[in-house]
Amino acid sequence: MLRRKMTLKPYKPKGFSDLGLTRIAVTIRKFDSEESFTSTFLVDTGAIDSMVPASELRKLGIQPVRKELYEMASGELEEFELGFAEISFLGKSVPNQVMFGPDDCEPILGVLALEAAGFVVDPVAERLKTLPARSLKALALKSVA
């Protein structure tokens, strides 16, 4: 008697995505300082700026320079203070603006820091990939027009 192995696949409703969340170790530092804050950050390509608990930024001596209005995932608008810091991850460091988030927030690495460091997200492998080259096409096209 021949026996066949049966593999059951879980039901996925239409529009379901099995893409995972990507988290990486990130270090935040005030420029020209040895003190730093290191934590696991959620990589969020839907977030423009990076968010760090305000208390951690203040411990490092990073001061807010302005406030900006942000649209939250819920659709609500919320104002956050912004400052500037050195953001380091995967062997690269970039100067970038950071949001002063609630003290209990999960730190978020936003798309501006990712792109400034030359990375993109591979959602299937749940990791970051180095961009092969930085594109200046859009910039070149604007200068021609």
C-alpha positions in Angstrom: 0.0 0.0 0.0 1.4 3.4 -1.0 1.1 6.1 1.5 1.2 9.8 0.5 2.4 12.5 2.7 -0.2 15.3 3.0 1.0 18.8 3.6 -1.6 21.2 5.0 -1.1 24.9 4.2 -2.6 27.4 6.5 -5.5 29.4 5.1 -4.5 33.0 4.1 -7.3 35.5 3.6 -7.2 37.6 0.5 -4.8 40.5 1.0 -2.9 38.7 3.8 0.8 39.2 3.8 3.3 36.9 5.7 6.0 39.6 5.6 7.8 39.9 9.0 9.1 42.6 11.1 12.7 43.6 10.8 14.6 44.7 13.9 18.3 45.7 14.2 20.7 47.0 16.8 21.1 50.8 16.5 23.3 53.2 18.5 22.4 56.8 19.0 25.1 59.3 19.9 25.4 63.1 20.3 27.9 64.4 17.8 31.5 64.3 19.1 30.5 62.4 22.3 31.4 58.9 23.5 28.2 58.4 25.4 25.6 56.5 23.5 22.2 54.7 23.7 22.0 51.2 22.0 18.8 49.3 21.6 17.0 47.1 19.2 15.0 49.3 16.8 12.0 48.3 14.6 12.8 49.1 11.0 9.8 51.0 9.7 9.8 52.1 6.1 6.5 53.8 6.6 8.1 56.2 9.1 10.1 59.1 7.7 12.1 59.9 10.9 13.5 57.7 13.6 12.0 57.7 17.0 13.9 57.3 20.3 12.6 57.6 23.9 12.9 61.2 24.9 14.5 60.4 28.2 17.4 58.5 26.4 18.0 61.4 24.1 18.1 63.9 26.9 20.5 61.7 28.9 22.9 62.0 25.9 22.5 65.8 25.9 20.6 65.8 22.6 18.3 68.8 22.7 15.1 69.4 20.6 15.5 72.1 17.9 11.9 72.2 16.7 8.5 70.5 16.7 6.8 68.7 13.8 3.3 67.3 13.2 3.2 63.6 12.4 0.3 61.4 11.2 0.2 58.2 13.3 -0.7 54.8 12.0 -4.2 55.3 13.5 -4.7 58.4 11.4 -4.4 60.7 14.5 -2.1 63.8 14.3 0.5 64.2 17.0 3.3 66.8 17.5 6.8 65.6 18.4 10.0 67.4 19.3 12.9 66.8 16.9 16.7 66.9 17.4 19.8 65.8 15.6 22.0 62.8 16.4 24.5 60.4 14.9 22.8 57.1 14.1 24.9 54.0 13.7 23.9 50.5 12.5 25.4 47.7 10.4 28.8 49.4 10.3 27.6 52.7 9.1 27.0 56.1 10.8 24.9 58.9 9.5 23.8 62.3 10.9 20.0 62.4 11.1 17.1 64.0 12.8 15.4 62.0 15.6 12.0 62.3 17.1 11.7 62.6 20.9 9.2 59.7 21.5 7.3 58.7 24.6 9.6 57.1 27.2 7.9 53.7 26.8 8.0 53.7 23.0 9.7 51.0 20.9 12.6 52.7 19.1 12.0 53.1 15.4 14.5 53.4 12.6 12.9 55.5 9.9 13.4 55.5 6.1 15.6 58.7 6.0 18.3 57.1 8.2 18.1 53.8 6.2 18.5 55.6 2.9 21.2 57.9 4.1 23.2 54.9 5.2 22.6 53.2 1.8 20.2 50.4 2.9 16.8 49.0 1.8 14.6 46.5 3.5 14.3 42.9 2.1 10.9 42.1 3.7 11.0 38.4 2.7 14.4 37.7 4.4 13.5 40.2 7.2 16.8 42.0 6.9 18.5 45.0 5.4 20.4 45.0 2.1 23.0 47.4 0.9 22.0 49.4 -2.1 24.2 48.6 -5.1 24.4 52.3 -6.0 22.7 55.5 -5.0 20.5 56.9 -7.7 20.9 60.5 -8.9 18.5 60.1 -11.8 15.6 62.0 -10.2 18.0 64.8 -9.3 19.5 64.9 -12.8 16.0 64.9 -14.4 14.9 67.9 -12.2 18.0 69.9 -13.2 17.4 69.4 -16.9 13.8 70.4 -16.8 
